[in-house]
Amino acid sequence: MQELEAEISRFRAERGQLGTLRQEREAALRRLQQEMRDFAAQRATEEANWEEQKQKEAKRVQRERRALEAQREAVSTGVWGGGRGVCIPVSD
């Protein structure tokens, strides 16, 4: 009889430990899920910022490209002052 009571006592102790472990695991899982949600939100924000910066940079490059093309065209048509930084009017 004592053996059975000892086994029941061990069983109850193990069940209590398992319950504690299960609670700890569930709490860790909830923390992990929250971290994943936070990470996804941060990633979305950073991707949006990256896209915005990329678009701004593309516009800047396009403006510079147009300016260079205008300068190149001015030089090829002789409007530019031969590298002296002076604009020479073109007469018709």
C-alpha atoms as an extended CHARMM CRD file, in Angstrom:
* protein
*
        92  EXT
         1         1  MET       CA              0.0000000000        0.0000000000        0.0000000000  PROA      1               0.0000000000
         2         2  GLN       CA              2.8310000000        2.3700000000        0.8150000000  PROA      2               0.0000000000
         3         3  GLU       CA              4.3550000000        1.6160000000       -2.5440000000  PROA      3               0.0000000000
         4         4  LEU       CA              1.1290000000        2.6590000000       -4.2860000000  PROA      4               0.0000000000
         5         5  GLU       CA              0.9070000000        5.8520000000       -2.2420000000  PROA      5               0.0000000000
         6         6  ALA       CA              4.5200000000        6.6720000000       -3.0710000000  PROA      6               0.0000000000
         7         7  GLU       CA              3.8190000000        6.1210000000       -6.7620000000  PROA      7               0.0000000000
         8         8  ILE       CA              0.7150000000        8.3310000000       -6.5720000000  PROA      8               0.0000000000
         9         9  SER       CA              2.7570000000       10.9960000000       -4.8250000000  PROA      9               0.0000000000
        10        10  ARG       CA              5.4860000000       10.7950000000       -7.5130000000  PROA      10              0.0000000000
        11        11  PHE       CA              2.8130000000       10.9690000000      -10.2210000000  PROA      11              0.0000000000
        12        12  ARG       CA              1.3050000000       14.1100000000       -8.6900000000  PROA      12              0.0000000000
        13        13  ALA       CA              4.7220000000       15.7450000000       -8.3860000000  PROA      13              0.0000000000
        14        14  GLU       CA              5.5610000000       14.9140000000      -12.0070000000  PROA      14              0.0000000000
        15        15  ARG       CA              2.1720000000       16.1920000000      -13.1580000000  PROA      15              0.0000000000
        16        16  GLY       CA              2.8120000000       19.4600000000      -11.3130000000  PROA      16              0.0000000000
        17        17  GLN       CA              6.2350000000       19.7730000000      -12.9430000000  PROA      17              0.0000000000
        18        18  LEU       CA              4.7400000000       19.0360000000      -16.3560000000  PROA      18              0.0000000000
        19        19  GLY       CA              2.0780000000       21.6910000000      -15.8010000000  PROA      19              0.0000000000
        20        20  THR       CA              4.7450000000       24.2200000000      -14.8810000000  PROA      20              0.0000000000
        21        21  LEU       CA              6.8250000000       23.2870000000      -17.9170000000  PROA      21              0.0000000000
        22        22  ARG       CA              3.7600000000       23.5510000000      -20.1660000000  PROA      22              0.0000000000
        23        23  GLN       CA              2.9750000000       27.0290000000      -18.8070000000  PROA      23              0.0000000000
        24        24  GLU       CA              6.5780000000       28.1110000000      -19.3390000000  PROA      24              0.0000000000
        25        25  ARG       CA              6.5520000000       26.7460000000      -22.8920000000  PROA      25              0.0000000000
        26        26  GLU       CA              3.2630000000       28.4920000000      -23.6910000000  PROA      26              0.0000000000
        27        27  ALA       CA              4.5860000000       31.7790000000      -22.2850000000  PROA      27              0.0000000000
        28        28  ALA       CA              7.7670000000       31.4170000000      -24.3650000000  PROA      28              0.0000000000
        29        29  LEU       CA              5.6530000000       30.6740000000      -27.4380000000  PROA      29              0.0000000000
        30        30  ARG       CA              3.5510000000       33.7950000000      -26.8470000000  PROA      30              0.0000000000
        31        31  ARG       CA              6.7140000000       35.9030000000      -26.4660000000  PROA      31              0.0000000000
        32        32  LEU       CA              8.1260000000       34.4180000000      -29.6650000000  PROA      32              0.0000000000
        33        33  GLN       CA              4.9160000000       35.1010000000      -31.5700000000  PROA      33              0.0000000000
        34        34  GLN       CA              4.9250000000       38.7110000000      -30.3350000000  PROA      34              0.0000000000
        35        35  GLU       CA              8.5660000000       39.1060000000      -31.3770000000  PROA      35              0.0000000000
        36        36  MET       CA              7.6760000000       37.7540000000      -34.8190000000  PROA      36              0.0000000000
        37        37  ARG       CA              4.8000000000       40.2560000000      -35.1470000000  PROA      37              0.0000000000
        38        38  ASP       CA              7.0660000000       43.1000000000      -34.0110000000  PROA      38              0.0000000000
        39        39  PHE       CA              9.7580000000       42.0170000000      -36.4600000000  PROA      39              0.0000000000
        40        40  ALA       CA              7.2720000000       41.8340000000      -39.3380000000  PROA      40              0.0000000000
        41        41  ALA       CA              5.9810000000       45.3200000000      -38.5310000000  PROA      41              0.0000000000
        42        42  GLN       CA              9.5100000000       46.7340000000      -38.2920000000  PROA      42              0.0000000000
        43        43  ARG       CA             10.4720000000       45.0380000000      -41.5540000000  PROA      43              0.0000000000
        44        44  ALA       CA              7.4160000000       46.4740000000      -43.3270000000  PROA      44              0.0000000000
        45        45  THR       CA              8.2620000000       49.9590000000      -42.0470000000  PROA      45              0.0000000000
        46        46  GLU       CA             11.8910000000       49.6670000000      -43.1110000000  PROA      46              0.0000000000
        47        47  GLU       CA             10.9160000000       48.2960000000      -46.5400000000  PROA      47              0.0000000000
        48        48  ALA       CA              8.5510000000       51.2390000000      -47.0330000000  PROA      48              0.0000000000
        49        49  ASN       CA             11.3180000000       53.6660000000      -46.0360000000  PROA      49              0.0000000000
        50        50  TRP       CA             13.7330000000       51.8930000000      -48.3700000000  PROA      50              0.0000000000
        51        51  GLU       CA             11.2850000000       52.1530000000      -51.2790000000  PROA      51              0.0000000000
        52        52  GLU       CA             10.7570000000       55.8440000000      -50.5720000000  PROA      52              0.0000000000
        53        53  GLN       CA             14.5120000000       56.4850000000      -50.5080000000  PROA      53              0.0000000000
        54        54  LYS       CA             14.9530000000       54.4440000000      -53.6760000000  PROA      54              0.0000000000
        55        55  GLN       CA             12.3200000000       56.5250000000      -55.4770000000  PROA      55              0.0000000000
        56        56  LYS       CA             13.8770000000       59.7750000000      -54.2860000000  PROA      56              0.0000000000
        57        57  GLU       CA             17.2810000000       58.6110000000      -55.4630000000  PROA      57              0.0000000000
        58        58  ALA       CA             15.8690000000       57.5570000000      -58.8430000000  PROA      58              0.0000000000
        59        59  LYS       CA             14.3190000000       61.0230000000      -59.2740000000  PROA      59              0.0000000000
        60        60  ARG       CA             17.6140000000       62.6860000000      -58.3260000000  PROA      60              0.0000000000
        61        61  VAL       CA             19.5310000000       60.5360000000      -60.8020000000  PROA      61              0.0000000000
        62        62  GLN       CA             16.9640000000       61.3190000000      -63.5070000000  PROA      62              0.0000000000
        63        63  ARG       CA             17.3050000000       65.0680000000      -62.8500000000  PROA      63              0.0000000000
        64        64  GLU       CA             21.0950000000       64.8150000000      -63.0040000000  PROA      64              0.0000000000
        65        65  ARG       CA             20.8820000000       62.7660000000      -66.1920000000  PROA      65              0.0000000000
        66        66  ARG       CA             18.6430000000       65.4150000000      -67.8090000000  PROA      66              0.0000000000
        67        67  ALA       CA             21.0150000000       68.1800000000      -66.7100000000  PROA      67              0.0000000000
        68        68  LEU       CA             24.0020000000       66.3180000000      -68.1490000000  PROA      68              0.0000000000
        69        69  GLU       CA             22.1330000000       65.6950000000      -71.3980000000  PROA      69              0.0000000000
        70        70  ALA       CA             21.2880000000       69.3950000000      -71.5970000000  PROA      70              0.0000000000
        71        71  GLN       CA             24.9350000000       70.2990000000      -70.9980000000  PROA      71              0.0000000000
        72        72  ARG       CA             26.0880000000       67.7290000000      -73.5350000000  PROA      72              0.0000000000
        73        73  GLU       CA             23.6420000000       69.1070000000      -76.0910000000  PROA      73              0.0000000000
        74        74  ALA       CA             24.7330000000       72.6730000000      -75.3510000000  PROA      74              0.0000000000
        75        75  VAL       CA             28.3760000000       71.7130000000      -75.8460000000  PROA      75              0.0000000000
        76        76  SER       CA             27.6860000000       69.8630000000      -79.0810000000  PROA      76              0.0000000000
        77        77  THR       CA             25.7090000000       72.7840000000      -80.5280000000  PROA      77              0.0000000000
        78        78  GLY       CA             28.3650000000       75.3080000000      -79.5160000000  PROA      78              0.0000000000
        79        79  VAL       CA             26.1610000000       77.1470000000      -77.0540000000  PROA      79              0.0000000000
        80        80  TRP       CA             28.4620000000       76.3980000000      -74.1690000000  PROA      80              0.0000000000
        81        81  GLY       CA             31.4690000000       78.7050000000      -73.7840000000  PROA      81              0.0000000000
        82        82  GLY       CA             34.2200000000       76.2450000000      -74.5820000000  PROA      82              0.0000000000
        83        83  GLY       CA             34.7890000000       75.0920000000      -71.0370000000  PROA      83              0.0000000000
        84        84  ARG       CA             35.2450000000       78.6500000000      -69.7290000000  PROA      84              0.0000000000
        85        85  GLY       CA             31.9110000000       78.5340000000      -67.9240000000  PROA      85              0.0000000000
        86        86  VAL       CA             30.5150000000       81.2320000000      -70.1710000000  PROA      86              0.0000000000
        87        87  CYS       CA             27.3670000000       80.8550000000      -72.2050000000  PROA      87              0.0000000000
        88        88  ILE       CA             27.7190000000       82.1940000000      -75.7190000000  PROA      88              0.0000000000
        89        89  PRO       CA             24.4770000000       83.2300000000      -77.3540000000  PROA      89              0.0000000000
        90        90  VAL       CA             23.7770000000       81.4650000000      -80.6120000000  PROA      90              0.0000000000
        91        91  SER       CA             22.9090000000       83.7630000000      -83.4620000000  PROA      91              0.0000000000
        92        92  ASP       CA             20.5510000000       82.6300000000      -86.1680000000  PROA      92              0.0000000000
